[in-house]
Amino acid sequence: MNRPAPRIDLFDVRPEDERAYAFARDLRVIEALLFTSSGPVDARALKPHLSKEADLDVLMDALTADYARRGVNIMKAAGGWMLRTAPDLARVVAGPVPEARKLSRAAIEVLAIVAYHQPVTRAEIEEIRGVSTSKGTLDVLLETGWVRLRGRRKAPGRPVTYGTTPAFLVQFGLDAVQDLPGLDEMKGAGLIDGRLAAGFAMPLPSDDPTLREDEEALELEALDFTLSPPPSEDDTDAEAVEDGADKPA
C-alpha cells in the first residue's frame, strides 16, 4: 500500500540537516516513551516531549511502518499507541501461564450490552436480555476492569449506570469503542441471522466519559464496592454451565 508523502511545512526555514536531526530525535523519544509505558500513550502525553514543529501523524506513520517488520509492532489502542508482540510470534513468546478463568455466557452477554448501549443501568440490561442479571455477573466484569460505574440515572431510585473502560479497548485491540463490529460485519461473520425483524438496527456505541443529560455524578463515599461472595458448592450458579445463573425476568 502506498503511504502518503510526509507533509512539508513551507514555513520551516531550518537547514535540512537540522530538520532531519529533529525528526530522528522525535522518533527516538516516541520509541522510548512507548517502550517504558505499560499501556497506550496518547498524543497529549507525547507532544510535550517532541520538537515544536513535530508532526505527530507523520512521525507515527514512519515509526509504525518501521516496526511493522519487527518482532514488536506499534498498534493503536484506547486512543493512543502501544507496543505489542507481532501476531505471528505470539506463540513463540507465550510461556506457561495459569489457565485463565473464562467468562460465563451471561457475563459475555452483559459485557456486550454495556459496550453497545452504554451508559446503561442494570434494569436496562435485564430488559434487553429478557432475564434478570445477578449482581455477581456485574461484579465479575467490574473486577476485570473492563466495566466501570459511570454515574446515576436521573430516574426513580437513581440507578447506577455502567460503561466500558480503556482496559476493555486494550484487551480487545480496539482504538475506540466505535470500532466494535456493526450489523453487516456480524452478519458476515455468521453471528447474526440474516433474517432479522423489520426495523432491527444496531446501536452506535459511544464511551464518551462526559455524563449525559439524564445522568448525574456518583457520590463515591456512599458506594459499596464490596464484591458479592463467591457461590458455595451447593449454589454453583449456572454461570458454570453458561446461562443458568439468571432467571426469567
BELHUHU-V609001 format. One record per pair of residues at least 12 apart in sequence whose ideal C-beta (glycine too) atoms are under 7 Angstrom apart, sorted by the first residue. I is the first residue (numbers start at 1). J is the second residue. Records with the same first field share a line. If there is no record, write none. Layout:
I=J ; J
This chain:
3=61 ; 65
6=58
7=55 ; 58
9=53
12=53
22=51 ; 53
26=50 ; 51 ; 54 ; 59
27=59 ; 62 ; 63
29=49 ; 50
30=46 ; 59 ; 63
31=63
33=46 ; 49
34=74 ; 81 ; 82 ; 83
35=83
37=82
39=82 ; 170
40=77 ; 78 ; 79 ; 80 ; 81 ; 82 ; 170
41=80 ; 81 ; 82
42=79 ; 80
43=56
60=81
71=85 ; 86 ; 89
72=84 ; 85 ; 86
73=86
75=173
76=175
77=169 ; 170 ; 173 ; 174 ; 175
78=166 ; 169 ; 170
79=175 ; 176
104=239 ; 242 ; 245
105=242 ; 243
106=137 ; 239 ; 243 ; 245 ; 246
107=137 ; 140 ; 141 ; 239
109=129
110=125 ; 133 ; 137 ; 138 ; 141
111=141 ; 146 ; 147
113=125 ; 128 ; 129
114=147 ; 162 ; 163 ; 164
115=164 ; 177 ; 180 ; 205
116=180 ; 203 ; 205
117=203
118=162 ; 163 ; 164 ; 205 ; 207
119=150 ; 151 ; 161 ; 162 ; 163 ; 212 ; 215
120=161 ; 162
121=153 ; 159 ; 160 ; 161
122=138 ; 159
123=159
126=249
130=249
131=246 ; 247 ; 248 ; 249
132=246 ; 247 ; 249
133=246
134=237 ; 245 ; 246
135=228
136=228 ; 237
137=239 ; 245
139=227 ; 228
143=227
145=165 ; 167
146=164 ; 165 ; 167 ; 168 ; 171
147=162 ; 164 ; 165
148=163 ; 165
149=162 ; 218
150=162 ; 163 ; 215
151=211 ; 215 ; 216 ; 217 ; 218
152=215 ; 216 ; 218
153=214 ; 215
154=214 ; 215 ; 216
161=215
163=207
164=177 ; 207
177=205 ; 206 ; 207
178=205
180=205
182=202
183=202
